[in-house]
Amino acid sequence: MESTVGSAQAALRAQRVADQTRAARAKFRHTVIALSFFAILIGGGLLSGAATLIPDIQAHFKQEDVAAKYKTAKISRPMLDGVFCHNLVLDNKTGQSVEDKVERCDAENLAPRRGQTQFVWGVTK
């Protein structure tokens, strides 16, 4: 009799272990499915957001746009009379003169000193 009771208890333990294993596997599968769903949902949102933002970010940092601000250089130096200034605008890429004219120095609010060369570097519009 003891052997039948012992074998019945062993069978119940084995059944309980098998049920626990099955429950653990089912819980694992449910967890993996739920996490996969949220990963796909979040990843898809990030991917679609990146697809819309990356071209805007790249357009902001293009070399042409950055260099467009600094295409010309302006050199302004007073003439010997101290009233007029020789203004020269150069293209930075080619080094050619874009604008070369003589104007009054006070038109640009420059304070040149007689006999001294004065350079004013800047971007012209």
One Martini backbone bead per residue (centre of mass of N, CA, C, O) as a GRO file, in nm:
protein
  125
    1MET     BB    1   0.052   0.065  -0.019
    2GLU     BB    2   0.290   0.257  -0.004
    3SER     BB    3   0.360   0.247  -0.306
    4THR     BB    4   0.092   0.370  -0.412
    5VAL     BB    5   0.113   0.636  -0.254
    6GLY     BB    6   0.393   0.721  -0.356
    7SER     BB    7   0.320   0.715  -0.661
    8ALA     BB    8   0.088   0.921  -0.640
    9GLN     BB    9   0.262   1.156  -0.531
   10ALA     BB   10   0.462   1.160  -0.767
   11ALA     BB   11   0.250   1.217  -0.983
   12LEU     BB   12   0.151   1.486  -0.861
   13ARG     BB   13   0.422   1.629  -0.871
   14ALA     BB   14   0.465   1.601  -1.174
   15GLN     BB   15   0.206   1.751  -1.249
   16ARG     BB   16   0.275   2.016  -1.103
   17VAL     BB   17   0.538   2.073  -1.258
   18ALA     BB   18   0.406   2.074  -1.539
   19ASP     BB   19   0.208   2.307  -1.479
   20GLN     BB   20   0.422   2.518  -1.403
   21THR     BB   21   0.572   2.509  -1.671
   22ARG     BB   22   0.332   2.584  -1.850
   23ALA     BB   23   0.272   2.856  -1.707
   24ALA     BB   24   0.551   2.984  -1.754
   25ARG     BB   25   0.543   2.971  -2.064
   26ALA     BB   26   0.285   3.136  -2.101
   27LYS     BB   27   0.389   3.391  -1.959
   28PHE     BB   28   0.629   3.435  -2.146
   29ARG     BB   29   0.470   3.464  -2.410
   30HIS     BB   30   0.297   3.706  -2.321
   31THR     BB   31   0.533   3.894  -2.264
   32VAL     BB   32   0.661   3.888  -2.547
   33ILE     BB   33   0.416   3.992  -2.701
   34ALA     BB   34   0.381   4.262  -2.550
   35LEU     BB   35   0.670   4.372  -2.599
   36SER     BB   36   0.660   4.357  -2.907
   37PHE     BB   37   0.429   4.550  -2.948
   38PHE     BB   38   0.563   4.798  -2.809
   39ALA     BB   39   0.820   4.800  -2.982
   40ILE     BB   40   0.676   4.844  -3.251
   41LEU     BB   41   0.526   5.100  -3.174
   42ILE     BB   42   0.774   5.272  -3.091
   43GLY     BB   43   0.953   5.223  -3.339
   44GLY     BB   44   0.754   5.339  -3.547
   45GLY     BB   45   0.743   5.622  -3.426
   46LEU     BB   46   1.046   5.684  -3.448
   47LEU     BB   47   1.076   5.633  -3.751
   48SER     BB   48   0.865   5.842  -3.850
   49GLY     BB   49   0.994   6.083  -3.704
   50ALA     BB   50   1.273   6.062  -3.839
   51ALA     BB   51   1.172   6.088  -4.136
   52THR     BB   52   1.079   6.394  -4.081
   53LEU     BB   53   1.345   6.524  -3.938
   54ILE     BB   54   1.611   6.469  -4.097
   55PRO     BB   55   1.575   6.660  -4.345
   56ASP     BB   56   1.563   6.919  -4.172
   57ILE     BB   57   1.842   6.889  -4.040
   58GLN     BB   58   2.009   6.871  -4.302
   59ALA     BB   59   1.921   7.148  -4.419
   60HIS     BB   60   2.055   7.316  -4.188
   61PHE     BB   61   2.368   7.176  -4.254
   62LYS     BB   62   2.439   7.278  -4.517
   63GLN     BB   63   2.697   7.413  -4.688
   64GLU     BB   64   2.551   7.624  -4.861
   65ASP     BB   65   2.403   7.772  -4.628
   66VAL     BB   66   2.651   7.849  -4.461
   67ALA     BB   67   2.817   7.991  -4.702
   68ALA     BB   68   2.610   8.215  -4.792
   69LYS     BB   69   2.690   8.432  -4.572
   70TYR     BB   70   3.020   8.415  -4.687
   71LYS     BB   71   3.071   8.531  -5.003
   72THR     BB   72   3.173   8.811  -4.890
   73ALA     BB   73   3.408   9.087  -4.891
   74LYS     BB   74   3.491   9.386  -4.704
   75ILE     BB   75   3.678   9.675  -4.810
   76SER     BB   76   3.775   9.964  -4.609
   77ARG     BB   77   3.949  10.268  -4.715
   78PRO     BB   78   4.106  10.549  -4.678
   79MET     BB   79   4.189  10.829  -4.806
   80LEU     BB   80   4.401  11.100  -4.791
   81ASP     BB   81   4.164  11.313  -4.723
   82GLY     BB   82   3.939  11.158  -4.515
   83VAL     BB   83   3.647  11.149  -4.672
   84PHE     BB   84   3.717  10.917  -4.854
   85CYS     BB   85   3.634  10.578  -4.961
   86HIS     BB   86   3.754  10.257  -5.042
   87ASN     BB   87   3.533  10.016  -5.178
   88LEU     BB   88   3.557   9.655  -5.144
   89VAL     BB   89   3.412   9.367  -5.309
   90LEU     BB   90   3.450   9.016  -5.250
   91ASP     BB   91   3.481   8.701  -5.371
   92ASN     BB   92   3.573   8.419  -5.198
   93LYS     BB   93   3.599   8.203  -5.422
   94THR     BB   94   3.747   8.383  -5.664
   95GLY     BB   95   3.856   8.693  -5.591
   96GLN     BB   96   3.663   8.884  -5.715
   97SER     BB   97   3.526   9.176  -5.803
   98VAL     BB   98   3.208   9.314  -5.733
   99GLU     BB   99   3.290   9.592  -5.583
  100ASP     BB  100   3.406   9.934  -5.689
  101LYS     BB  101   3.420  10.220  -5.472
  102VAL     BB  102   3.365  10.568  -5.402
  103GLU     BB  103   3.309  10.710  -5.076
  104ARG     BB  104   3.189  10.835  -4.808
  105CYS     BB  105   3.275  10.778  -4.482
  106ASP     BB  106   3.019  10.897  -4.324
  107ALA     BB  107   2.810  10.694  -4.446
  108GLU     BB  108   2.947  10.452  -4.246
  109ASN     BB  109   3.067  10.559  -3.978
  110LEU     BB  110   3.359  10.640  -4.017
  111ALA     BB  111   3.695  10.699  -3.855
  112PRO     BB  112   3.931  10.823  -4.019
  113ARG     BB  113   4.274  10.851  -4.056
  114ARG     BB  114   4.520  11.026  -4.163
  115GLY     BB  115   4.731  10.803  -4.343
  116GLN     BB  116   4.553  10.550  -4.261
  117THR     BB  117   4.482  10.225  -4.276
  118GLN     BB  118   4.147  10.073  -4.300
  119PHE     BB  119   3.984   9.778  -4.199
  120VAL     BB  120   3.662   9.624  -4.302
  121TRP     BB  121   3.509   9.338  -4.205
  122GLY     BB  122   3.238   9.181  -4.395
  123VAL     BB  123   2.903   9.153  -4.473
  124THR     BB  124   2.718   9.176  -4.754
  125LYS     BB  125   2.396   9.238  -4.922
   0.00000   0.00000   0.00000
